[in-house]
C-alpha cells in the first residue's frame, strides 16, 4: 500500500484528459482537459493514438498538433474542438475553447487523444548537400523550431 501513497504524492500531471466528446463527428468532436497546475499550453502536443487491444502497447501517433501559447491556471478547463471556429475564453477566463480547424474527425476510427508535454526536441532537415542536418530548437516554443528549420533549409 505504500506504493499507492507514494504515487499519489508524486503526481506530476499538468493537464489531464477528462473525456472525448462526439468522437467521429467533426461538428461535435471535443477533447475536454482539466488543468492540474498553472502552465502555458505552448509546451504541449495533442495527438491521436490508434485504438489498442489490452495486450498492445502504443507504437505510433496518427496525428500530432502543437498547441498554441495560452496561459492556464490550476482548475481551468480547456475544450479543444476538431472543427473550425474562433478561439475564446469565457466564465471569467476559467474555461477556454480552442478550435483546430479540421474538416474531418481526428478520432473517427476509435483512436484516443493523448497529450505530450514537450520540454526539448530535435528536428532533422535536409541540407543543401542532400545530407540531413540536425537542428536543435531548445525550450518548448514550436515557433522557434519552425524558424530554426526554415533558416537551416
N, C-alpha and C positions, 0 to 999 in steps of 0.2 A: 503493500500500500504506500510506502514511502515514495516509490517512483511516480505514482499518480500525483501526490502532493508536489514533488519536485517539478513535474511537468506543468502543473497549474502555476507555480511560482515563476517559471521561466517562459511565460507566454510573450513571445516577441512579435505577435501579429500586429500589423499596422492597419491593414484593410482585411475585411472578411466578407466573402461572397455569401450572402444570405439566401438568395434564390434566383432562379432564371424563370422569368415570366414569358408566356406566349411563344415558347420555342417552336421554330418552324414557320411562324407567321411574322414576316418582316415588319408589319404595321404595329404589332403588339409585343414584339420581342424586346426584352429589357432585362439587364443584369442589375440586381439590387445589391448594393455593397454598403456595409457598415464601417465607419471609421473608428478604429480601436484606440488610436493615439494621433496627435497632431502630426501632419505630414504635408508634403506637396506631391501632387499626383504625377508630376513630370518624371519621376523616377520609376514609374510602373508601366508594365506591358500587359495588355489583356489578350489572351489567346483562346482559341477553341481547340480543346483536346478531344480526339476521337472517342467514341463510345468503346468502353473496355468491358470484357467479362471479368469476373473477380479473380481470375488467375493471371491476367495480363498486367504488365506494368506499362506506363506511358512511354512510347518510343518516338512520338512526333507531335508537333503542334501544327494544326492545319492553317490557322490564321493567327497573326500576331500584329497588334496595333499599339503604337506608342500612345500613351495617354497625355493630354495637354497639361501645361502648367496651371495648377489650381491649388490654392491653399485650402486645406481641410482641417477641421478641428475634431477632437475626440467627441464622439456621439453624433456627428453629422451623418447624413445618409446620402448616398450617391446612386443615381439611376443612370445607367448607360444604355441608351436606345440604339438598336441596329439601324433604324431608318434615319432619313434626313430630318432636320428640324433646327431650331435655334436653341443653342445652349443657354441656360438661365439658372438662377438661384431663386429660391422662394422660402417661405417660412423663416424670415429673418436670417437668411443665409445658413440655415442648418440642413437644408435639403437642396441638393444640386442635381441638375439634369444635363447630360451630355448626349449629343446625337452624332453617331458615327458616319451617317450619310450613305449607307449601303442600300442597294436595291434588292438584294437577296438575303435570306436568312443566313446568319453565321452558325447557328446551332440546329439546322434543319435535320441532320442525319443522326440526332441523338447524342451529339457531342456535348461536352461540358465546358463552361467557362473556367478559365484558370488565370490567376494573377501572378505576375513575377515582379519582384522588387529588384531593379537593376541598379547596382552601385558602380560598376565599371564594365566596359565592354571593348571589344576589339573588332574592327571592321576590315575585311580584306577587299582590296580593289585591284583591278588590272592596271599595271603601269604602262607607260609608253612602250617599253620593250616587250610587252606581252606577258611578262612575268608578274605574279602577284606581289603587291607591296602591302605591308601591314601598316595600317593607320590606327593609332591609339587615340580614342576620344575619351578622356578621363571624365570623372564626375558622373552625373546621371542626367545630362541635358542632351536629348536626342538631336536638337538643333546643332549643337557643337559637333556631333558625329557626322551629320549631314554636311556641314560646312567643311569638315576635315576631309571627307571623302571627295567632295567636289573639288577642293584645292589640289588633292593628290591626283585626280583624274586628268 
